Amino acid sequence: MLKYRKGLSDMPAYDVAERDWRIKLNANEAPTSLPPLVEERVMARLSRVAFNRYPNQEMEDIIAQVAENYSLSEEQIFFGNGSSEIIEKLFFAFGGARHTIVYPEPSFSMYKIYVKAADANGVPVGLEEDYSLDRERFVRAVKENKASLAVVCTPNNPTGNLIPLSDVEYIAQNIDCAFLVDEAYLEFAGEKESAVPLLAKYPHMIVARTFSKAYGLASARVGYMMADASIVEMIKKAFMPYHLNVLSLVTADVVYQMRDEFMPRIYMLRDECRRVAETLKAMPELTVYPSYTNFLLMKYAKAVELNEYLTERGIGMRSFGSAPRLENCLRISMGTREENDIWMKEVKRFIEEKR
Ligand SMILES: Cc1ncc(COP(=O)(O)O)c(C=O)c1O
C-alpha cells in the first residue's frame, strides 16, 4: 500500500485542458516568441554557457540588474522557477500547521493549492460584486484570523482589475504579518501602479514578479521576489541548492537587459485588450470586465456551450467550471490582432445563432 503524505489525495490539481490549439488563449501567455533581436542575443549568450557547471555568478548578475532598476539592495531580491516557485516557498515558509493564510477570491487559483501544500489554514476573502477588494474587510480577516501571511494580486487574475495602490498601502499599514503583493501582470498596468516603492516603508511587504507574461518567457520559468533582506534570507532556506538552471538565468538576464524591446508588444496587447473589449461590449449578451492586463474576463449565460463550440474550432480559452464567483465566465488572453479577429467572429456567430 502506498502511503502518501496526509492531505495529498484531497489536494486539487491545477487542471487546464491542453492540446494543440489553433489559437491558444488560455494561459495568459504572450502570443508570439521573443522579439527577433532579443532572441538573437539570447542564442549568442546560451552558446557561451558552461554546461558542466552548476549555476554560479548567473543569479547574482540578474539580481544586480533588478536591484539597480528599483534602487534596492541585492540582498532584497531572489529568483525562482517562475513566480510560482516564489509564491509556493512563501506559503511554505509562513504556513505550516495552525498558521493562516488570507487571500482574495476569486484570484489566482494556485493560492488555494499552495495553502494545502503548505499544510496551512486558508481563509479566502470574497471580492465585491464588481470584483473590487474591500480593504477593510480584508484587513479584518487578517486580524481576526491572526494570519501569518496575507496575499493580494494586482492586477488580479482572472478578473483583470487593479487594486488601487492606496488600498495596498492601507492594508500594509494595518496588518503586521507578511504581506505578499503578486504583481504578475503589473507591466501591463504600468510601473506607477507597483507596490515596489512601498517596500522601503513596510518591511513586512513582499512583491512577486514574473518573466512569463509581459516578457513572454513562460518557457524558461523565471520569477522573483523583492522584500526586506531579512525575509529574503529566511525564504532562501526553503530552496534547494542551485534551484534555478543557468539556461533560464542567462536568458532572463538578456531579456531584462533588453526590456525596452518589449514595450511595443506590451502596448499592442493593451490596445488589443481595449479594442476587443469594445467589440465584445456591442453584444448585449456579454458582460466584459475592465482589465489592466493582457487578458479579459467575460460573462455569458451560455459560456460553457460557447467554450465547447470554440474548443471544437481549435480556440482555447480558460473556463472556470464551477469555481466560486466565476460561473459562466471565460478568461481570454489577448492574441495577435489577426487571432483576436478570428475568435471574435466565432463568438459573434455563436451568439447570433443562439438569439
Ligand atoms: C497571478 C499570478 N501569479 C503568479 C503566476 C505564476 O506565474 P509564473 O510561475 O509563470 O511566474 C501566474 C501565472 O499565471 C499568475 O496568474
The ligand as a Gaussian input file, in Angstrom:
#p B3LYP/6-31G(d) Opt

LIG

0 1
 C       -1.425000      35.998000     -10.605000
 C       -0.360000      35.050000     -10.986000
 N        0.688000      34.904000     -10.173000
 C        1.676000      34.065000     -10.468000
 C        1.648000      33.316000     -11.628000
 C        2.759000      32.356000     -11.875000
 O        3.495000      32.695000     -12.997000
 P        4.910000      32.049000     -13.272000
 O        5.098000      30.891000     -12.404000
 O        4.870000      31.674000     -14.708000
 O        5.904000      33.127000     -12.993000
 C        0.581000      33.437000     -12.514000
 C        0.510000      32.624000     -13.723000
 O       -0.442000      32.553000     -14.444000
 C       -0.455000      34.329000     -12.189000
 O       -1.505000      34.484000     -12.970000

